[in-house]
Amino acid sequence: MKPIFSEEISQEPPSTFINDFQAWTTINDSIMGGNSFAKCTTHKNGLELDGYLVEEGGGFVSCSSPLFSPPLDLSSSYGLHVSVDGEGRTLKMALYSDALKFPLKEFLYEGLHWVVEIPTNSLGTTNIKLPFSKFKPTMRAKKIPLPFPMNLKAITQIQLLHSKFGCPGELNSGFRSGHIKILLRSINGFN
């Protein structure tokens, strides 16, 4: 497996995206008037998201990578292998991508991203493989009726969320309000 994000020591040459949770930031529902709050902190074991979820007015907290420049090329991978301590919650991973070449791409890609749910164990670490074929296009948690392809050669950002919304257009059956403390240990590409 080729590491993309991991706090483990890698024998590969240094890169702007390997072993780098330092630049990840928090995005909470307060950006849309909600009352949830959380913060992302880097530890020796990974990236911790610690806070409090309020469902009314929003209902999400997240950690987001910086914008990758240049974008990540994940086209040689079949998907992502995620290692996370998730408290039995159903989390969500979102990938943002530069637009492929087709008419009206700038208009249609504004706010568009691809998501997949991550069910987690109530205790310990969940190790799960997320094939790119399972990621679904969404915009503001709404289902996109057209099959917009994700440009795996130009991934611009990755986000880990816990939200009251799960799959596009659906509620998250594994959502719960209150205190949240999850640990993202690593994200790796797999073939």
N, C-alpha and C positions, 0 to 999 in steps of 0.2 A: 504494500500500500504506500502511496506517495503522500506524505503529510501535507496538509493544507494549513490547518491550524492545530497546534498541539503544544503543550507545555513540556513535552518530553524532549530530551536532547536528541538532535538529529545529526547524522553523519553527512547529510547533504550540504552543499554550499549555502551560505546565508542567502536569504531572500527577503523581499519586503513583506511576504505573507506567511512565511513559516515561523512558528513559535511567537506569534504576535497577537496576543489578546490585549496588549497594553492600550491600543488606540480605540478599542470598542467603547461605545457610549450608550447611555440609557435613552430610550424613547418610550414615554408613558402616555396613557390616554389624556393626560393634562394638555397635550397639544390640540385636543379637540374639546376641551372643557370638562374632562373627567377629573376624578379625584384620587385615582390610584397613584402610588409613588413607589419607586424602587431605584436602586443604584447598582451599577456594574462595578465589580472590583476584581482585579487580577490577583490570584493566589498562586502558590507553587503548584497546586493541583489543577489549575484551570481558571475559568471565568465564572465568578459567582454573581447571581442576580438575587438580590435580597430586598424585600419591600412588602407592600400591603396593597391588595387588590380590592377595588370598590366597583361592583358591577354597574351600578347606575351611572349614566353619563359617559360611558366608555367601556371599561372592563378589559384593559390590557396593560401589560408591562413587557418590556423587551430590552435586549442588548443587541446593538447593531455594529457591524464592522465599519471601519472607515470606507470611503469610496476608493476602490482599488485603481491605482494609476501606475502602470497600465492595467487594464482589466485582467482577471484570471482566465486562463484557458483551461477549461475542464473537459474539453471534447475527447480526450483520451481515456476518461473515466466513465464507468457505467453508472455511477452514483456516488453518494456520500455515506461513509460509515461514521456514525455519531456515537459518542460515549458521554452520557449525561446522568447525573443524579437528579431525578425529576419528581420525587415525592408522590409518585402514583398519578401525577397530572398528565393530561394529554397536551403536549406542547406543540408548537408549530415552527417549522423552519421556512424562511422565505429567501428566495434568490432573486436578485435584480440583475437585469441583463441589458446590454446595449441593443438597440433595435436592429433587426435584420433588414435587408433592403426590400421594401415593398412600399406601395403608395400610402400616403398619410401616416407613415410610421411615427413621426414625431408626435402627432396628435394622439394616436392610439396607444403609444407606449408610455405616455405621461401617467405615472402612478401605477403602472402595470408591474406585477411581480408574480412569481410562481411559488406555491406553497404545498407543503405536505405535513400531515399530522405525525407526531411522534408520541406513541403511547409509552409510558414509563412505569417501571416497577415502583411499588410504594417504599421499598427499602433497597438500599444499595445502588449500584450503577447499572443502567440500561445500555447495552451495546446493540445498535440497530443499524441495518443497511437500508438506505433510502435511494432506490433507483430513480434516476432522473425522469423516467417514464411515468412515475407516480405523482410528480409535481404538477399542479393544476394552475392555470392562469387565473388571476383574480385582480380586482381593483376595488379598494375600500371594502374588502370582505365579501364582495358580490361575485357571483359566478359569471364568467365570460362565456357567452354562447359560441364564440368562434374558436377554433383550435390554433391559437397563437403559438408559434414555436418559440422555445427559449433558445437564445444564441449562446450555446455552451462555450464558444470561443471568446466570449466577452462578458464574464460575470463581473458586475461592478460593485456588488454589495451582498452581504449575507446578514440575516437577522434571525434571532431566536426569540420566540414570543410565547407568552401564555395569555390567551385571549378567550373571551366568551364566544368567539366565532371560531369554528374549526375549518372543515373543508369549505371551499367557496360557496357562499349562500346558505350555509348550515350553522347551527349552534354547536358548540363544543360540549359534548356530553361529559367530558372529563374536566370541565372548568369548575373551580370553586373560589369564592371570594376569601379574603382574609390574608394572613401572613403567608408569604411565599419565600422560599430559599432554595434555589436550584444551583447546581454546579455543572457547567459545560466543561468536560474534561478534554475533549479533542474532537476535531472534524478532519476526516481523512478521505481522499478519493479512493475508490476501489474499482478494479477492472472485472 
